[in-house]
Amino acid sequence: MPICPYCQKKMDKWKSPPWTDWNTDFLFVCFNDDCPYFVKGWDWLREHQNVHASYRHSQHPKTGKTYPLVVNTKDARKDGIIE
């Protein structure tokens, strides 16, 4: 499992929605609620996009490319965590 570069915690496997074009069944996502990337995202999105949301650090398992995964609550998308 990869380590989040923002908080140094192990990332979780998260089931990709079937409607994406990511060409993978899952992404690695940091679901640490204390991760600075997630914590600071609330203010950044409010100030720059005027929305109540944040993002979690995610990584494609095949390409290694990273993405912000937008969430609107701290528990959003956690139901997609797979063992």
PEMO-V660133 format. One record per pair of residues at least 4 apart in sequence whose ideal C-beta (glycine too) atoms are under 6 Angstrom apart, sorted by the first residue. I is the first residue (numbers start at 1). J is the second residue. Records with the same first field share a line. If there is no record, write none. Layout:
I: J ; J
This chain:
1: 10 ; 11
2: 11 ; 28 ; 59
3: 8
4: 9 ; 11 ; 30 ; 57
6: 35 ; 36 ; 37 ; 57
7: 32 ; 35
9: 32
11: 28 ; 29 ; 30
12: 29 ; 31 ; 81
13: 26 ; 82
14: 26 ; 27 ; 29 ; 80 ; 81
15: 26 ; 80 ; 82
16: 20 ; 22 ; 24 ; 25 ; 26 ; 27
24: 61 ; 62
27: 58
28: 59
29: 56 ; 58 ; 69
30: 35 ; 56 ; 57
31: 78
33: 74
36: 40
37: 57
38: 54 ; 56
40: 44
41: 45 ; 54 ; 55
42: 54
43: 47
44: 48
45: 49 ; 51 ; 53
53: 70 ; 72
54: 71
55: 68 ; 69 ; 70
56: 69 ; 71
58: 67 ; 69
59: 66
60: 65
71: 76 ; 77
72: 76
